[in-house]
Amino acid sequence: MHRGMGIVLVLGMIIAALFAAWTSESRSPYFDPALYKGSYPCTLDYDGTRGAIDTSVEDWFAKPLRRVSEPSLYFSKPPAGTTTLRFTFLPAFVEPVVVRIDDLYGEQPRLTATRVVDQVIVREGPDHITRDLAKAEVEPIIAFLASSRVLNLPPDSCLSGIDGVVFLIEANGPGGYRFINRWGVSDGPVYDLGNMMFDLTGWSNGRQGPDRGELGRPYTDSDGRRWPRPDPVPAPEI
């Protein structure tokens, strides 16, 4: 009798601990909380609609990143004086591809990349990569960041659209934290930067990979408006 009660109590404690861990993960923020209070443009709206980022990104965007042990770039800041840049590709029906570069501008940039089943056509190589990057590999990305000013683009308050694919660029470093999300893009600076980072992995593009070819190409409606709306060129910093 006492042994049975002991087993029940132990099982109850295990269940309680698992529940506490689950609730802690689901409630702790992953991205900058200010995103849910600010006012940002909607790239799917031509009428100037603005709004905050919906808190659903904590489930939609953050849970897949947690599952592959990716740190929060906002709360887990990189070492002083260094910059971390991360591209997360979130397709509609499969897990994300994540490509992170630590110490982008430093003496020894380092690549960390994760992919899952169905993201590539040929299953060549490992699904998790960590390796040092040569200067020649990061120089085109650094030049693109400077010329496109992509990190100056605002977040997008629209989280739905015609095509269920999200491109998310994050950065943190001396210039502060950046969060740039775009829905369904197949051209423009966010798309280009994501694919430049993906190319560092050496993986071929999958059924829902970031180099989307003809999938989701922008289209023009009967009023002559392009969807998704193209990003404006950010103004130079003064």
C-alpha positions in Angstrom: 0.0 0.0 0.0 2.7 2.5 1.0 4.9 1.5 -1.9 2.0 2.1 -4.3 1.4 5.5 -2.8 5.1 6.3 -3.1 5.1 5.5 -6.8 2.0 7.7 -7.3 3.7 10.6 -5.4 6.9 10.2 -7.5 4.9 10.2 -10.7 3.0 13.2 -9.6 6.2 15.1 -8.8 7.6 14.2 -12.3 4.4 15.4 -14.0 4.4 18.6 -12.0 8.1 19.3 -12.9 7.4 18.7 -16.6 4.4 21.0 -16.5 6.4 23.7 -14.7 9.1 23.5 -17.3 6.6 23.6 -20.1 4.8 26.6 -18.7 8.1 28.4 -18.0 9.2 28.0 -21.6 5.8 29.0 -23.0 5.6 32.1 -20.9 9.2 33.4 -20.9 9.7 35.9 -23.8 12.2 35.1 -26.5 12.1 38.3 -28.6 12.2 41.9 -27.6 9.0 42.7 -25.6 9.0 46.2 -27.1 7.9 44.6 -30.5 4.5 43.9 -29.0 4.0 47.6 -28.0 5.4 49.5 -31.0 3.8 50.6 -34.2 5.1 49.1 -37.4 4.0 49.2 -41.1 2.2 46.3 -42.8 3.8 45.3 -46.1 0.6 43.7 -47.2 -1.4 46.9 -46.9 -1.2 49.9 -49.1 -3.4 52.1 -46.9 -0.7 52.9 -44.3 -2.0 50.5 -41.6 0.4 50.2 -38.7 0.4 48.1 -35.6 2.4 46.1 -33.1 3.8 42.7 -33.7 1.2 40.1 -32.5 2.3 38.1 -29.4 1.6 34.9 -31.3 5.2 35.1 -32.7 6.3 33.8 -29.3 4.7 30.5 -30.2 5.1 30.6 -34.0 8.6 31.8 -34.3 10.3 31.1 -30.9 9.2 27.5 -30.2 11.0 26.1 -33.3 14.1 28.0 -32.4 14.0 26.7 -28.9 13.6 23.2 -30.1 16.9 23.4 -32.0 18.6 25.0 -29.0 19.0 28.5 -30.6 19.5 31.2 -28.0 17.4 34.3 -27.8 19.5 37.0 -29.5 17.7 39.7 -27.5 18.2 38.2 -24.0 21.4 36.2 -24.7 23.5 39.1 -25.9 26.7 38.4 -27.8 30.1 39.2 -26.1 30.9 42.9 -25.9 32.0 44.4 -29.2 30.8 41.5 -31.3 27.8 41.1 -33.7 25.6 38.0 -34.2 23.5 37.8 -37.3 20.8 35.1 -37.7 18.5 34.0 -40.5 15.5 31.9 -39.7 13.4 30.4 -42.6 10.0 29.3 -41.5 8.1 27.3 -44.1 4.4 26.5 -43.7 4.5 22.8 -43.0 8.0 21.8 -42.0 10.6 22.8 -39.4 12.8 25.9 -40.0 16.2 26.3 -41.4 18.4 28.4 -39.0 21.7 30.0 -40.0 23.7 32.0 -37.5 27.0 33.9 -37.8 28.7 34.8 -34.5 31.3 37.5 -34.4 30.5 38.6 -37.9 33.0 41.5 -38.0 35.6 39.9 -35.9 38.8 38.0 -36.5 37.1 34.6 -36.5 33.4 34.6 -37.6 31.7 31.3 -36.8 28.8 29.6 -38.6 26.1 27.5 -36.8 23.4 26.1 -39.1 20.5 23.6 -38.5 18.2 21.9 -41.0 15.6 19.1 -40.7 14.1 16.4 -43.0 12.4 17.7 -46.2 14.5 20.8 -46.4 16.9 19.4 -49.0 16.5 17.3 -52.0 19.7 15.4 -51.6 20.5 14.4 -48.0 24.2 15.2 -48.3 26.3 16.1 -45.2 25.2 16.7 -41.6 22.0 18.4 -40.5 23.9 20.6 -38.0 27.0 22.6 -39.0 29.4 24.5 -36.8 32.5 25.8 -38.5 34.8 28.8 -38.7 34.3 31.1 -41.6 37.0 32.6 -43.8 37.1 36.4 -44.3 36.3 35.9 -48.0 33.0 34.1 -47.0 31.7 36.9 -44.8 32.9 39.9 -46.7 30.0 39.7 -49.3 27.5 39.6 -46.5 29.2 42.6 -44.7 29.2 44.5 -47.9 25.5 43.7 -48.6 24.5 44.9 -45.1 26.2 48.2 -45.8 24.9 48.7 -49.3 21.3 47.5 -48.7 20.9 48.8 -45.1 18.6 45.9 -44.6 19.1 46.0 -40.9 17.5 49.5 -40.9 14.2 48.1 -42.2 11.3 48.0 -39.7 9.6 44.9 -38.5 6.4 43.9 -40.3 3.2 44.0 -38.4 1.5 41.6 -40.9 1.8 38.0 -40.0 -0.4 36.4 -42.6 -0.7 36.6 -46.4 -0.9 34.7 -49.6 2.1 32.4 -49.1 2.9 30.7 -45.8 6.6 31.4 -45.6 8.4 33.6 -43.2 11.9 35.1 -43.5 13.2 36.4 -40.2 16.5 38.3 -39.9 17.8 39.1 -36.4 21.0 40.8 -35.3 22.5 42.0 -32.0 25.7 43.8 -31.3 27.0 47.3 -30.7 24.2 48.7 -32.9 21.5 47.1 -30.7 19.0 44.4 -31.5 17.3 44.1 -34.9 14.2 42.0 -35.8 13.1 42.1 -39.5 10.4 39.7 -40.5 8.8 39.3 -44.0 6.0 37.1 -45.2 6.1 35.4 -48.6 8.9 37.4 -50.1 10.8 36.1 -53.1 13.0 39.1 -53.8 14.3 42.2 -52.0 17.0 42.7 -49.4 15.6 40.3 -46.7 15.2 37.5 -49.3 18.7 38.2 -50.7 20.4 38.3 -47.3 18.7 35.1 -46.2 19.9 33.2 -49.3 23.4 34.6 -49.0 23.6 33.2 -45.5 22.0 29.9 -46.5 24.6 29.5 -49.3 27.3 29.3 -46.6 26.0 25.9 -45.5 26.6 24.2 -48.8 23.2 22.6 -48.6 21.1 22.2 -51.7 17.7 24.0 -51.7 14.7 21.9 -50.6 11.1 21.7 -51.5 10.4 24.7 -49.2 13.9 26.1 -49.1 14.7 29.8 -49.1 15.7 30.0 -52.7 12.2 29.7 -53.8 12.5 30.0 -57.6 9.2 30.6 -59.2 7.2 29.8 -56.0 5.5 32.8 -54.5 6.7 35.3 -57.1 5.2 38.8 -56.6 2.0 39.4 -58.6 0.2 42.6 -59.6 -3.5 43.0 -58.8 -6.2 44.7 -60.9 -5.3 48.0 -59.4 -1.7 47.7 -60.4 -0.4 47.1 -56.9 2.3 44.5 -56.3 1.9 41.9 -53.6 3.8 41.5 -51.3 4.6 45.2 -51.3 8.3 45.8 -52.0 10.4 47.2 -49.1 11.5 50.8 -49.6 15.2 51.6 -49.5 16.0 52.7 -46.0 17.2 56.2 -45.5 21.0 56.6 -44.9 21.9 57.0 -41.2 22.8 60.5 -40.2 
